[in-house]
Amino acid sequence: MKPTRAATWASLAALILIWSTTWAVIRIGLRGVPPITGVALRFAIAGAVLLALAPVFGVKLGRTPVERRLWIANTLLTFAVPYGILYWAEQWVPSGLASVLFATFPLLVVLLAHLFLVDERLTLLGSGGVLLGFIGVAVIFSEDFRALGGTQVARAAAVLLIAPVCAALGSVAVKRWGQGVHPLSISAVPMAITALLMGALALLVEADRPITLDTPSVLSLLYLAIVGSALPFTLYFWLLKHQTATAMSLINYVTPVIAVAIGSLFLDEPFTLRILLGSALVVGGVAVAMRVGKGKRVVEG
C-alpha cells in the first residue's frame, strides 16, 4: 500500500527521532554487554519479533531467488558488518561523533545511486554537496583526538567510516532489486541471520568477557531491538519501496544534530569547536546533495 503524504512525513519523523536516540543507548548498553554479543542479542530479539509477525500479516518468506539473495546482501551490508563496526567503535568513539561520521551515509547513497539507479543521477550541484560533506569529515579528523580520549578514538573513528559505506550499498541494493519483496522479509530474515553470525563470532572473540545484565543493559537491549530495529527498519524498507534511495537517506541529515545534543547533555560527551565545524560541513553537504535531482520532490504523496 502506497503511503499518503501525511503518513510518509510522520514515518520519517518517527525514524529520525528513533535513530537519533540509538547512538546514546548503544553506549549505555556497552557498559554491561560486549559489542559483538550486544549486536547478536539485539537482532535475535528483533528478528524473532518480526518473524512472529510475518504469518500474522500473511507474509510468505523466500518465494523468489531475488528475495533470498537480498537476505544475504542485507544481512552483510545493512546489519552484520555496519552494526558490528558501530558497536565495536562506540567503545571509544563518543555517540555524537559516531552519528556525525555515519551521516556520510546519504552522501555515499547519492554516489552509489548515480552509478546503479537510473532515476537518481548526480548533478553538478549534488557533486558539490558530496565534496562539502567529505571536507567536513576531513575537518573532524584534523581534530586533536587527545581531547576525546586519545589515539584509540581516532583509529576507531576511522574504522567506523566503513559502516556507512556498507549501509549505503545495502540501501541501494534493496531499492534496485527489492520492489517485489515484502518489507518484513527484508528485515526479519536478515536480522535473524545476523544474530546467528554475530552470536557465533561472539563465542569466538568474547567468550572471556563478562556480561552484566543489569537494568540499564536490559532496557537498552530491549529498546534497541524493538524500538530501534524491528519497528524502524520495517518502516524504512516500506518507505524505500515508494521513495528514492537518495530521499530516504535524508533521515541522516537531521539525526546527528539530535544525537550530538543527547550525547552532550546526558552522557557528558566532549564536543569541540573543530568537530562542530566539521559536523556543520557534513550536514550542509547532505543538505545540498538532498536538494538536487531531476526536479523530483523529496517526498511524493
Long-range contacts (C-beta under 8 A, 24 or more apart in sequence): 2-242, 3-238, 3-239, 3-242, 4-301, 5-299, 5-300, 5-301, 6-301, 8-239, 8-242, 8-243, 8-299, 8-300, 8-301, 9-299, 11-235, 11-238, 11-239, 12-239, 12-250, 12-251, 12-299, 14-232, 14-235, 15-232, 15-235, 15-236, 15-251, 16-251, 16-254, 16-255, 16-258, 17-258, 18-227, 18-228, 18-231, 18-232, 19-228, 19-232, 19-251, 19-255, 20-99, 20-254, 20-255, 20-257, 20-258, 20-259, 20-262, 21-228, 21-258, 21-259, 21-262, 22-223, 22-224, 22-228, 23-90, 23-95, 23-96, 23-98, 23-99, 23-259, 23-262, 23-263, 24-95, 24-259, 24-262, 24-263, 24-266, 24-267, 25-220, 25-223, 25-224, 25-228, 26-86, 26-87, 26-90, 26-95, 26-220, 26-224, 27-90, 27-94, 27-95, 27-263, 27-267, 28-216, 28-217, 28-220, 28-267, 29-216, 29-217, 29-220, 29-221, 29-224, 30-87, 30-90, 30-91, 31-212, 31-216, 31-217, 32-211, 32-212, 32-213, 32-214, 32-216, 32-217, 33-211, 33-212, 33-213, 33-217, 33-221, 34-202, 34-206, 34-209, 34-211, 35-84, 35-87, 35-88, 35-90, 35-91, 35-206, 36-84, 36-87, 36-88, 36-198, 36-201, 36-202, 36-205, 36-206, 37-198, 37-199, 37-202, 37-206, 37-209, 37-211, 38-87, 38-221, 38-224, 39-80, 39-83, 39-84, 39-87, 39-194, 39-198, 40-194, 40-195, 40-198, 40-199, 40-201, 40-202, 41-195, 41-221, 41-225, 42-83, 42-221, 42-224, 42-225, 42-228, 42-229, 43-79, 43-83, 43-191, 43-192, 43-194, 43-195, 43-198, 43-225, 43-229, 44-192, 44-195, 44-199, 44-225, 45-221, 45-222, 45-225, 45-226, 45-230, 46-187, 46-191, 46-225, 46-226, 46-229, 46-230, 46-233, 47-188, 47-189, 47-190, 47-191, 47-192, 47-193, 47-194, 47-195, 47-230, 48-192, 49-225, 49-226, 49-230, 50-184, 50-187, 50-188, 50-191, 50-230, 50-234, 51-188, 51-189, 51-192, 53-184, 53-188, 54-184, 54-185, 54-188, 57-182, 57-184, 59-182, 59-184, 59-185, 61-185, 61-188, 61-189, 62-185, 62-189, 64-180, 64-181, 66-177, 66-178, 66-180, 66-181, 67-180, 67-181, 67-185, 69-177, 70-173, 70-174, 70-177, 70-178, 70-181, 70-186, 71-185, 71-186, 71-189, 71-190, 71-193, 72-193, 73-170, 73-173, 73-174, 74-170, 74-173, 74-174, 74-186, 74-190, 75-190, 75-193, 75-194, 75-197, 76-166, 76-170, 77-166, 77-167, 77-169, 77-170, 77-173, 78-166, 78-167, 78-170, 78-171, 78-174, 78-190, 78-233, 79-190, 79-191, 79-194, 80-193, 80-194, 80-197, 80-198, 81-162, 81-163, 81-166, 82-162, 82-163, 82-164, 82-166, 82-167, 82-170, 83-163, 83-194, 84-198, 84-201, 85-159, 85-160, 85-162, 85-163, 85-166, 86-160, 86-163, 88-156, 88-159, 89-156, 89-157, 89-159, 89-160, 89-163, 91-156, 92-149, 92-152, 92-153, 92-156, 93-148, 93-153, 93-156, 93-157, 93-160, 94-148, 94-149, 94-153, 94-263, 94-267, 94-269, 94-270, 94-271, 95-259, 95-262, 95-263, 95-267, 95-269, 96-256, 96-259, 96-260, 96-261, 96-262, 96-263, 96-264, 96-269, 96-271, 97-140, 97-148, 97-157, 97-260, 97-269, 97-271, 97-275, 98-157, 98-160, 98-259, 99-255, 99-256, 99-259, 99-260, 99-263, 100-140, 100-256, 100-259, 100-260, 100-275, 100-278, 100-279, 100-282, 101-137, 101-140, 101-157, 101-160, 101-161, 101-164, 102-160, 102-163, 102-164, 102-167, 102-252, 102-256, 103-133, 103-164, 103-252, 103-253, 103-255, 103-256, 103-279, 103-282, 103-283, 103-286, 104-133, 104-134, 104-137, 104-161, 104-164, 104-282, 105-164, 105-167, 105-168, 105-171, 105-249, 105-252, 106-246, 106-249, 106-250, 106-252, 106-253, 106-286, 106-289, 106-290, 107-133, 107-134, 107-285, 107-286, 107-289, 108-164, 108-165, 108-168, 109-168, 109-171, 109-172, 109-245, 109-246, 109-249, 110-246, 110-249, 110-289, 111-168, 112-168, 112-169, 112-172, 112-245, 113-172, 113-175, 113-244, 113-245, 113-246, 116-172, 116-176, 117-172, 117-175, 117-176, 117-244, 117-245, 119-244, 119-294, 120-244, 120-245, 120-246, 120-293, 121-294, 122-292, 123-292, 123-293, 125-288, 125-291, 125-292, 126-288, 126-289, 126-292, 126-293, 128-288, 129-284, 129-285, 129-286, 129-287, 129-288, 129-289, 129-290, 129-291, 129-292, 130-285, 130-289, 131-285, 132-281, 132-284, 132-285, 132-288, 133-281, 133-282, 133-284, 133-285, 133-286, 133-289, 134-285, 135-281, 135-285, 136-277, 136-278, 136-279, 136-280, 136-281, 136-282, 136-283, 136-284, 136-285, 137-161, 137-278, 137-282, 138-278, 139-274, 139-277, 139-278, 139-281, 140-274, 140-275, 140-278, 140-279, 140-282, 142-274, 142-278, 143-272, 143-274, 143-275, 143-278, 147-270, 147-272, 148-270, 148-272, 168-249, 171-240, 171-245, 171-248, 171-249, 172-245, 174-237, 174-240, 175-240, 175-244, 175-245, 178-237, 178-240, 178-241, 179-241, 183-234, 183-235, 183-237, 183-238, 183-241, 184-234, 186-237, 187-230, 187-233, 187-234, 187-237, 191-229, 191-230, 191-233, 242-300, 243-299, 243-300, 244-293, 244-296, 246-289, 246-290, 246-293, 247-290, 247-296, 247-298, 247-299, 249-290, 250-286, 250-290, 250-298, 252-286, 253-283, 253-286, 253-287, 253-290, 256-282, 256-283, 257-283
